[in-house]
Amino acid sequence: LSDCLACDSCMTLEEGARVFQQNQKEFFRVLNLNKKCDTSKHKVLAVSLCPQSLPYFAARFNLSVNEAAKRLCGFLKSLGVHYVFDTTIAADFSILESQREFVQRYQRRNQEEHALPMFASACPG
């Protein structure tokens, strides 16, 4: 989240406040709190791994992408994370939806003044 450009295009003010709360300091605070209390009072920690981050870890530690994902998942769980999700399928759906929207806009380009250009991006944060 520290890489967020704060372009304000992807979330509302309320969502932004929630995202701001999800930082490294808060993550370790909850991990430490969970270690000190009864498991029935634990806060559930979930981590999502984006497909763009895995090649970095693979190259950094000289592993295949699949092995890097397995090790990173194991590491996070050893810290106390309850769930680790791979967002690759979500990224794939996003690309498919962007493609679908572009085709629709392209087909309407002569009837609608603002059909094109279409701006799209994947948030680098």
C-alpha positions as CSV (number, residue, x, y, z in Angstrom):
1,L,0.0,0.0,0.0
2,S,2.9,2.3,0.4
3,D,3.2,2.3,-3.4
4,C,-0.3,3.7,-3.9
5,L,-0.2,6.7,-6.1
6,A,-3.4,8.1,-4.3
7,C,-4.9,8.8,-7.7
8,D,-8.3,8.4,-6.1
9,S,-9.7,6.6,-9.1
10,C,-10.2,3.2,-7.5
11,M,-11.9,3.9,-4.2
12,T,-14.2,6.1,-2.2
13,L,-13.1,8.2,0.8
14,E,-14.5,5.6,3.2
15,E,-12.7,2.7,1.3
16,G,-9.5,4.8,1.4
17,A,-9.7,5.1,5.1
18,R,-10.0,1.4,5.4
19,V,-7.1,0.8,3.1
20,F,-5.0,3.3,5.0
21,Q,-5.5,1.1,8.1
22,Q,-4.0,-1.9,6.3
23,N,-0.3,-1.2,6.7
24,Q,2.7,-3.0,8.0
25,K,2.5,-1.6,11.5
26,E,-1.1,-2.6,11.9
27,F,-0.3,-6.1,10.4
28,F,2.4,-6.7,13.0
29,R,0.3,-5.2,15.8
30,V,-2.5,-7.7,15.1
31,L,0.0,-10.6,14.7
32,N,1.5,-9.8,18.1
33,L,-2.0,-9.4,19.7
34,N,-3.0,-12.8,18.3
35,K,0.0,-14.4,19.9
36,K,-0.9,-13.0,23.3
37,C,-4.6,-13.8,23.5
38,D,-6.9,-16.9,23.4
39,T,-7.5,-18.2,19.9
40,S,-11.2,-17.6,20.3
41,K,-10.4,-13.8,20.4
42,H,-8.0,-13.8,17.4
43,K,-8.5,-11.4,14.6
44,V,-8.5,-13.2,11.3
45,L,-5.7,-12.2,9.0
46,A,-6.0,-12.6,5.3
47,V,-3.3,-11.8,2.8
48,S,-3.7,-11.5,-1.0
49,L,-0.8,-12.1,-3.3
50,C,-0.9,-10.4,-6.7
51,P,0.6,-12.1,-9.7
52,Q,3.0,-9.2,-10.2
53,S,4.8,-9.8,-6.9
54,L,5.7,-13.4,-7.3
55,P,8.3,-13.1,-10.1
56,Y,10.2,-10.6,-7.9
57,F,10.4,-13.1,-5.0
58,A,11.2,-16.0,-7.4
59,A,14.1,-14.0,-9.0
60,R,15.3,-12.7,-5.6
61,F,15.6,-16.2,-4.1
62,N,16.4,-18.1,-7.3
63,L,13.1,-20.1,-7.3
64,S,10.4,-20.9,-9.8
65,V,7.3,-18.7,-9.5
66,N,5.3,-21.7,-8.2
67,E,7.9,-22.5,-5.6
68,A,8.1,-18.8,-4.6
69,A,4.3,-18.8,-4.1
70,K,4.4,-21.9,-1.9
71,R,7.2,-20.6,0.2
72,L,5.7,-17.2,0.6
73,C,2.4,-18.7,1.6
74,G,4.2,-21.0,4.1
75,F,6.1,-18.0,5.5
76,L,3.0,-15.9,5.9
77,K,1.2,-18.8,7.6
78,S,4.1,-19.4,9.9
79,L,3.8,-15.7,11.0
80,G,0.2,-16.3,12.0
81,V,-1.7,-15.4,8.8
82,H,-4.9,-17.4,8.6
83,Y,-5.6,-17.2,4.9
84,V,-3.4,-16.5,1.8
85,F,-5.2,-15.8,-1.5
86,D,-3.8,-15.7,-5.0
87,T,-5.4,-13.0,-7.0
88,T,-4.3,-14.2,-10.4
89,I,-7.8,-15.3,-11.4
90,A,-9.1,-11.9,-10.4
91,A,-6.5,-10.2,-12.5
92,D,-7.5,-12.5,-15.4
93,F,-11.1,-11.6,-15.0
94,S,-10.2,-7.9,-14.9
95,I,-8.3,-8.2,-18.2
96,L,-11.3,-10.0,-19.8
97,E,-13.7,-7.4,-18.6
98,S,-11.4,-4.6,-19.9
99,Q,-11.3,-6.3,-23.3
100,R,-15.0,-6.7,-23.4
101,E,-15.6,-3.0,-22.6
102,F,-13.1,-1.9,-25.2
103,V,-14.8,-4.0,-27.9
104,Q,-18.1,-2.5,-27.0
105,R,-16.7,1.0,-27.0
106,Y,-15.0,0.5,-30.3
107,Q,-18.2,-0.7,-31.9
108,R,-20.0,2.4,-30.6
109,R,-17.2,4.9,-31.6
110,N,-19.2,6.3,-34.5
111,Q,-22.5,6.7,-32.5
112,E,-21.1,8.0,-29.2
113,E,-18.8,11.0,-28.9
114,H,-17.1,9.8,-25.7
115,A,-16.8,6.1,-26.5
116,L,-13.1,6.4,-27.2
117,P,-10.4,6.8,-25.9
118,M,-10.8,4.3,-23.1
119,F,-8.3,4.6,-20.3
120,A,-7.5,1.6,-18.2
121,S,-4.7,0.5,-15.8
122,A,-3.7,-2.0,-13.3
123,C,-2.9,-0.2,-10.0
124,P,0.8,-0.5,-9.3
125,G,0.1,-0.4,-5.5
